[in-house]
């Protein structure tokens, strides 16, 4: 048997934290003497290692309790979810760092937005599109695109261009957005309409969708400097490659603001 001090030294964890683990039901001592001293079996070090392993991945101590008795098959989907959450957190941190660097460079006189995103005026041609318009939250965009593909296939429509998203809301709301998912198609058919030709201020964004707001900031900065143009139709995201087959840092997205000269 190991005293709490010996167990503490081996596991590089304080006796106070071991007592906390005991109180939470994560790791009980094998025995408690009449004098209150706690004793652990050497084999219990494996339980301590598992707690520290899960804690290192960001699980809270209250979350760890139910995980300790899971086998690998049960634990795997939870670790996959945690990995996704960490990627999202990393993307958010990268975006924050990018914005911080951009602001610093701007204050130093370097036009970072123009260097990172080259805003162009382009003629976006008339397109035949099949579309679905819904009021949904940002977290349901993926479902909307899946519905779009299913419905297009059911109608026998052949995709002939990119998938794109139009934003019809007068105010931005991530929880409830009036959006229209479009697929460029090759033929006429039920539900097929024609998207008009527009002159667009446009940029191309490379990387995760989590950072797409940076492209919007670049377009907004361009509009602020080119007041001779004003938006005249819903903004559009145009997805130039398949997110299911493309690493996040290699995704290509066109962001288009239809504009007219005033």
N, C-alpha and C positions, 0 to 999 in steps of 0.2 A: 504494500500500500504506500502511496505517496502522500505526504502532507500537502496542504494547500500551497505552502511556500515552494515546495519542490515541484509540484504540478505547475505552479505559476512560472517558475524559472524555465522549465522545459518548453512551455507553450508561449513564452514571452508575452504574458498577459498578467495584469495586476490581480491580486487576490480580491480586490474590490469588484472588478469586473466579473470574476468567477462567482462571487456571491450574487451579483446581479443576474447572471445566467441562471443560477439556481432559483432565484425568485421568479424568473420568467418561465421556468419549467424547461429550459433548454438543456441544461447539463447539471444534474444533481450529483452531489458527492456520494460515493459508495457508502460512507458511514460518517456519523457525527458522534464524537466522543462525549462523555459526560461533561467534559470541560468546554464543550462547544467547538473543539477543533474539528476541522473537516478533513476527510481522507478520500483519496481517489485511487482507483485502479489504474495501472499503467495503460491498459487497453482503452481507457476513456480518452486518451489523447487523440484517437481517431475521430471521436465525436467533436472534440474541440477544433480539430483541423477542418472538419466539415462546416462548422459554424463560421469559422474565419474565412473559409473559401466562399461561402454564400454571401457573407457580409462584404467581402471584397468586390463582389459584383453589384453592390448597391442595394441588396435586399435589406430591409430593416429587421431588427431583432424580432419584432412582432410577426413579420412575414416569414421569418426563417423557421419558427416552430413547426408549422405543418409540413415544411419541406424536408425535415430531417429524416423522416421515415419513408420517404418516397424512393423508389428505385429509379434507375436511369431512364426507363421508358416513360415514367410519370413526370420526371423532372425536365426532360428534354424540351417539351413545348414551352415551359415556363422560362427556361434559359433562352430559347429562341425569341420569346416576347421581350425579355430583358435586353437581348442584343439589339433588337429593333429600336427599343426606347433609347438605348445608348447612342445608336447611330443618329437618331433624331436630335438628341441632346448635343451631339458633336456637331451636327449640321447647324444647329442654332448658335453654338459657340463660334463656329467658323464665320457665320454670317455676322455675328456681333463684332468679331475681330476685324472682318473686312470693312464694316461700316466705320469702326473706330480708326482703322488705318486710312480710310478714304477721307474722313474728317480731318485727321492730322495733316495729310498731304494737301488737302484743300486749303487749310490754314497756312501751309507753307508755300502756297502758290502753285501747286501741281494740280492740273485739271483731271483728277483721277477718273471721274465718270466718263469723260470723253475718251480716255485711254482704254477703259475697261469695256465700255459699250459704245460702239459707233452707231449713232442714230442716223438712219437714212430715210429719205422720202421715196416711197415705192408705189407703183400702181399694182394694186391687188386685183386680179381679174375676176370677172363674173364666174361663179362656180355653181354647178349642180350639187346640192347637198341634201342628205337625209338627216333630219334632226329630231331631237327630243328635248323639250323644254320643261323644266321642273323648278320648284322652289325647295332647295335642300341645303344642308350644311356642308361646309368644306369637307368634312369627314366622310361624306357620301358621294363624292365625285367619282370615285372608282366604281361604285355600284352603277352610277349613271352611265358611264362609258361601257360597262358590261351589258347593260340593258340596250344601249344603242347598237352594239355589235349583234346581239341576239335578234333584235327586231329587224335590222338590215338583212341578216341572213334569212330570216323567215319570209321576207319579201323578195328574196332572190336578187338583192342589190349587190353590185360588185364595187368594192372600194377602189377609187381611182386617184386618191390623194390623201392628205393627212387627216387625222382627227383634230378637231379644234373646239375650243370653248368660248362662247360669247357671254358677256356679263351685262344683263339688262337692268340691274338695280340702279336706282338713283342714288342710293346710299350703300356703302360697303357694310356687309354683315357676314362674318364667317359662320354664324350659326344658322342663318336663313337667307339664302341667296337665290335670286331669280336668274338661273343660268340656262344656257342652251348648248347642248353637246351636238356637234355636227360631224358628219362623215362626208367627205367629198366622194361622189359616186359617178359611175360611167354612164348611167342611163336614166331615163324618166321612169316614174313608177309611183305607186301610192306613197304619199308622205314626202315626195321629193319636191323641193322648191329651188329657186335660184337665188343665191346670195349675190347682191349687187356688186359692181365694181366700185372700189374706193381708192382714193389716194390715202396712203397710210404713213405715219411716222412709225418706224419699226426698229427693233433691235433683236439680236440673236443672243439668247442666254445659253451658256454651257454649264451644266452641273445640276445639282439636286433641285427639285421643285421647291424645297424648303427655302431656297435663296432667291426664288423668282421675284420677290419684292424688290431686289436690287435693280432688276431690269426696269421695273415700273418707276423706281426713283430716277433712273437715267432719263426715261421718257418725260417724266414730270419736269426734270431740270431743263430738258430741251424745250418743252412747251413754255416754260417760264421765260426763256430767252428768245423765243420765236412767237411773239404775241400776234403775228400776222396770220397764224393758223389757230384754229379752234377745233376741238373734238366735235364730230358730227354723227357718230354712231357708236354702238357698244364696243368696248375694248375686246380684244380677242387674243387668246393663247393658242398657238399652233404647235402641235407636238410632232416633231420631225423624225423621231425614232421611237421604237417600242420600249416602254419602261420595263416590260417583262423580260426583255432580252438584252437590255443595255445597262451597264453599271451606272449608278447614280451620278458619278462625276463625269460621265460621258454623254448624259442626256442633252439633247439639243431642242430648245424651245424658242419659237419666234413669238414676240410680243408686239402686237400691232394696235395702234391707235388710229382709226379712221379720222381724217382731218379735212377741213376745207379752208381755203384762203378767204380772209375777211377784208 
